[in-house]
Amino acid sequence: MMKPDFSQMSCKDLRAYVLVHRKDDDAIEALIKRRNPNSPKHRFPQAIFISAMPLPKLEESVHVAQHLKQMVAIWN
């Protein structure tokens, strides 16, 4: 089977090809290389580890979680 010429494909077509052929490393690499280095970066918040949380903060978090659980139960 001949692979398509990724340099001739539009970004939309290449992305669709990668979604269908997820194990095609050459296609994935071609798609990654097209990334715009000036595009905005989306940072995700850092994970909060319960073991590293001070006890008062942990108790507050548990209280908030219980309150949210009650509110969800009321809404449903």
C-alpha positions as CSV (number, residue, x, y, z in Angstrom):
1,M,0.0,0.0,0.0
2,M,1.3,3.4,-0.9
3,K,1.1,6.2,1.7
4,P,-0.3,9.5,0.6
5,D,1.9,12.5,0.2
6,F,1.4,14.3,3.5
7,S,3.0,17.5,2.3
8,Q,0.2,17.9,-0.3
9,M,-2.6,17.3,2.2
10,S,-4.4,20.1,3.9
11,C,-4.2,20.2,7.7
12,K,-7.9,19.2,7.9
13,D,-7.3,16.2,5.6
14,L,-4.1,15.2,7.4
15,R,-5.8,15.3,10.8
16,A,-8.7,13.2,9.4
17,Y,-6.1,10.7,8.1
18,V,-4.3,10.5,11.4
19,L,-7.6,9.9,13.3
20,V,-8.3,6.9,11.0
21,H,-4.7,5.7,10.9
22,R,-3.6,6.2,14.5
23,K,-0.6,3.9,14.2
24,D,0.9,5.7,11.2
25,D,3.9,7.4,12.9
26,D,4.9,9.3,9.7
27,A,1.4,10.9,9.4
28,I,1.5,11.8,13.1
29,E,4.9,13.3,12.8
30,A,3.8,15.3,9.7
31,L,0.8,16.7,11.6
32,I,2.9,17.6,14.6
33,K,5.5,19.4,12.4
34,R,2.7,21.7,11.1
35,R,2.0,23.0,14.5
36,N,2.2,26.8,14.8
37,P,4.8,27.7,17.5
38,N,3.1,31.0,18.0
39,S,-0.3,29.6,18.8
40,P,-1.6,30.3,22.3
41,K,-0.6,27.8,25.0
42,H,-3.2,26.3,27.3
43,R,-1.8,25.5,30.7
44,F,-3.6,23.1,32.9
45,P,-3.7,23.6,36.7
46,Q,-1.4,21.5,38.8
47,A,-2.7,18.5,40.5
48,I,-3.4,18.9,44.2
49,F,-2.2,16.0,46.2
50,I,-4.2,15.3,49.3
51,S,-1.2,14.1,51.2
52,A,0.6,17.4,50.7
53,M,-2.5,19.5,51.8
54,P,-2.5,20.9,55.3
55,L,-5.2,19.4,57.5
56,P,-7.5,22.5,57.8
57,K,-7.4,22.9,54.0
58,L,-8.1,19.2,53.6
59,E,-11.1,19.4,55.9
60,E,-12.4,22.4,54.1
61,S,-12.1,20.6,50.8
62,V,-14.0,17.6,52.1
63,H,-16.7,19.9,53.4
64,V,-17.0,21.7,50.0
65,A,-17.1,18.4,48.2
66,Q,-19.9,17.1,50.4
67,H,-21.9,20.3,49.9
68,L,-21.5,20.0,46.1
69,K,-22.6,16.4,46.3
70,Q,-25.8,17.5,48.1
71,M,-26.5,20.3,45.6
72,V,-26.1,17.8,42.7
73,A,-28.5,15.4,44.4
74,I,-31.1,18.2,44.8
75,W,-30.8,19.3,41.2
76,N,-31.3,15.8,39.9
